[in-house]
Amino acid sequence: MNQGNHDLVGTSYRWVNIVAQALESMDIDSRRLLSELNLPSTLSTDMRIRIHPRKLKKLLARSTELSGDPCFGLVAAKYTHFNHLNEFGLAFITSASLKDAFDRLAGFSAFITDDIHLELVDNGDCHAVAVIPHYHSLCHINVDALVCAFVRLLKVILGRKFSPEKVDLARPQINGLNHRYDEAFGCPVKFDTDVTAIYLKSEDVFRPSVGSHPAMAHSQDRLIASKLSQRDTASIQVKLEMAISELLPTGKCSKQNVASKLNLTARTLQNRLSEIDLSYQQLFDDIRMEKAIYFIFQDNIAMADIATNLGFRNSANFSRAFKQWFNCSPTQYRENKLSIR
């Protein structure tokens, strides 16, 4: 059986541990499900072990089906604890303030996941924590679980009485179950939004955290930096992503050209990709989508320059592709991002 994806892009395998706990609490055999999905049944505490986004999506979909609970993500989030994040969890809760914790998150988010990043947006009278997916859109259950888990972590930092001002979820509403979300987040929840975001009072972002201990936080920083430096950057997926990223602006990202850059034949590259169940075209599209979102969030970069950086011949081609990916134009997406309130 596949023993897991060590040092590949994805989410820490600790998330699988959490899902397994939630299933067992509902008298569902988690080991049987993991075996069905060809995932390791021995749960790992090593943060460097990853589960690929597509496999995580399958795991959450099957867990929801077996539990019969469309709000399974909220259930799973109940089993999250800052200790699950090892050194990062301790560094996060001992940060001087939530702002300090987010500055730390910006540097070490890869310790937890390569699937998303969290962006703290200052709106003057309030702050929004925007959840930005990498490569792909998040499945609805994952949206629920991630946001609910993060709100639970915020309660550890800011105190149990803390609640967000509101939560926006970029997922459809489940008829008759709004109360589950209101109870889980402790605030009004809006569905079908363009961006998933948690809204906080600005004063909460800067006030001292409950467990503030800067010396402890900095000692954990060093441990995290050391572990991140040990990640195997020689894995085929990482090398492939780097090669595609370098060649994108040239517009010459055929599989043959990328394989040559890696000193491989196209057939060898395909064999290596098959070993990890990865499609070249899917990875290429995912990287383009991720970089498109990154550049869109940089307000000073013109659309024509974004198109060039992504290897499109012109802005029109880029706009057409963007609409296929996100069902709106890049200009509309940028405007939606700026309108977070």
N, C-alpha and C positions, 0 to 999 in steps of 0.2 A: 504493500500500500504506500502511496505517496506520503512521505514523512513531513510534508509541509514546505512552504516556500521560505527559505532562509535568506534574508538580506535582499529580497525582491520588493518591488513597489507594491504597496497595498496597505492594509490596516493591521495593526498588531494583533497577533493571534489571541491575545487576552480577551478580545471581543467575542471570540468563539467560546471561551470559558464562561463568559457572562451569559451568552445565549443558552449554553448547556445548563447552567444553574437555573435559569428561568424555566426551561423545559422540564427539568427534574422536579421543580416545585409544583408543576401541573401534572405530575405522575406520567410524564412522557419519557421514554428511553432515549436519552440524548446520544448515547454511544451507537445505538442502532442507526440513528439518523446520520451521524458523522460517517459511519461506515458506508451507508448508502450513497453519500456524496463524495466518497473517496477522500475524506479528510482524516487526519490523525485522531485516534480516539484517546491518546495520551495527551492531556491538555498541558500546554506549556506556559511557563511564567516568564520566558525569555522575550523581552520586548522586540528583539530583532527578528523573531519569527513572524512572517507575514501571511495573511490570507488575501488572495487576489480579489479585486472588486467583484468580478463576475461570480466567483465561488461564494463570496459573502452574500451576494444578492440571492443566489439559489438557497443558501442556508436559511436566510430570513424568510423567504417565500415559503419554504417547506415547513418551517417552524410555525408560521402563521396558519398554514393549512392544517397541520396536525393539532394545534391548540384550539382551532376554531375561534380564535379571538382576533378580529381585525385590528385591534389595538395592541398586538403583541409587542411592538416596539416600546410602548410605555411600560409594559410588564418587565421586559428585559432591563430597562433603565433602572428599575428598582434594585437591581443586583450589582450596580456599579458602585465603586468605592474608590477614593483617591489612591488607595494602596494598590489598586490594579495597574496604576500607571508607574509603579516603582519609583525610581528617582525623580521622574518628572512630576508625579503627583505630589511628592513631598516638597519639591522646589516650588510648585505652583501655590500650595496652601500656605507656605511660609513666606511668600512674597510680601513686601511691605504694603502693597495695595493691589487692587484689581488691575490698575494701569500697569504696575510693575509686573504683575503676572502675565499680562498680555505682551509686554515687551519681551518677556522670557519665552512665551509661546511662539513669537515670531521667529526666534532663533532656533528653537528646538522642536517645532511641530512635527518634523520628520521622525522624531523619536516615537510618536504615537501612530501617525498615519500619513501616507502620501496621497490619500484620496480627496482630502478637503483642506482648506485653510480657513481660519477665522479672522475676519477683519473688523477691527474696532473703528467705527465711524462716528466722529464727533459732529452732532447736529445742534450744538449750542446748548439748548435746554435739556437735551437728553443724549445718550449714546446708544448706538445700535451695534450689536454683535452680528455681523452678516456671515452666513455659512456659505462659502464659495466652493463648489465641487471642482475637482480636477478631472480632466479627461472625459467625464461622463456625467449624466444626471444621476442623482441618488435615488434608490428605490424608496417608496413611501415609508416603509417600515423602518428603514435606516434613518430617514429624516426624523421620525418620531423619537427613535432611540437616542440618536446623537444629541438632539436638542434637549430632551428631557434629562439625559445624563449630565449635560453641561450645566443645566439649571441646578441640578443636585450638587455639582461641584461648586457652583457659585454660593450656595447656601453654606458650604463648609468654610468658604473664605469670608463671607459677609455676615454670617450668623443665620440661625435657623428661621428667624422671622423674615428674612429677605424674600421678596418676590419680585419678578420682573414687572415692568409697567404693562407690557403686552408682548405677545409672541405672534409672528407671522410665519406661516408654514407654506412652502411651495409644494403643496400636495392637496388633492381633493378632500373635501369634507366627507366624513362618514355619517350618513343620516342617523339621527337619534343618539349619537355618541359624543356630542359636544361636551357633555358634562365630564366625561373621562379626561378630556384634555384640559378643561378648566381646573379640575382637581389636581392633575399632574403638575401643571405649571403655576397654579395659584394666581392666575391673571387671565384677562380676556385673550382668546386665541382667534386669529383670522386665518382662513384657509384660501387656497388657490391664489397665493400672492406670487409676484415675480421673483422675489428673493426671500429665502428663509432667514429670519432675523429675530434676535432677542433684544428688547428695548429696556434700557436701564436709566434710572435717574443719574445725572452726571455726578452728583455728590457721592453716589455709591461707588463710582469708578475710582475716585481719588481718596476716599476715606480709608484709614488704616484697617488692614484685614485682621480678623479675629486671631489668627495664628501667626502673626507677623514675627519673623525671625530671620533677618537678612543674612546673618552669618551661616545659618543652616541652609538657606536657599542658595547661597553662593557655593557652598561645599557640594551641593547636589548638582549645580551647574557643571562643575568640573567632571563629575562622574558621567553626566550625560554626554558632554563633549567627547570624553574618552570613548564611550560606547559607540557614538555616531561615527567616530573616526575609524572604528573597526569594521564598519559595514563594508561588505565586499563589492567595491565598485567595478569589479571585473565581471560581474554577472552579465549574461548576454542581454538581458532586458535593459539594464542600466546603460551598457555600452551602445546598444541600438538606439535608445532614446537620445543619447548624447550625439551620435552620428547624424540622426535625423534632424535634430535641432541645429546642428552646424550647417547642414546642407539646405535647410528650408529656404533661406533667403536667396539661394541660387536658383531655386525652382527645379533642381536636378535631384529629386529624391526617389528615383526609381529603386526597386529592390536591388537591382544589379549594382547601381552606383553606391548604395549604402553598404552592400556586401563588400564591394571593393575597398571602401574606406576602412572596413573592419578586417581587411586582408582575408576575406572568406569568399568562397564561390556562392552564387545565388542558391544552389542546391544545399550546400552545407548550412547556410543561414536558415533556409526553410526547415531543415531537419532539426536544427537547434530550437527553432520556434515551436515546432511540433512537440518537442520534448516537454515544453512548459505550457502546452495548449494555448498558444498565443498566435493571433493572426497579424501579419505585417500590416495589412491595410487598416485593420481596426486600431492598431497601435498608432499608425501614422495619423489617422483621423482624430484619435484621442489627443495626441500631442498638439495637433493644429487647434483643436477646440480649447484645450487648456491655455495655450498661448494666446488665442484670440481673446479669451476672457481676461487674462492678465493684462494685455495691452489695452483693452477697452477700459479697464479700471485706471489706467494712467491717462488722466484727462488731457495731458499736453501732447499726446501722440496723435497725429492726424490719421484718418482712416486710410488714406493712400499709403502711408508709411507702414501701417499695420498689414495691409494687403501684401506689400513687398516683403516684409519680414516673414510672412507666412507662405511665401512662394507662389502667390497668385499673380496672374499677369496684369490684372487691373482691379480697381475698387469694385467694379460691377460684379466680377466673378466672386470676389470675397463676400460681397453682400448676399449674393444668391446662396452661397454655401452656408453662411451664417444663419440665414432664414431657415434653411433645411435643418440645421442643428438645433436652433432655439426658438423657432416659430416667431421671430421678430427680426427687424433689421438691426445691425450693429449700433446705429444711431439711437434707435429706440431703447436698446438694452443699456446704453450709456446713460441715457436720460432717466431710465428707471432706477439705475444705481444711484444717481445724484439726488433722486427724489425720496430716498429712504428717510422717513420721519418717525 
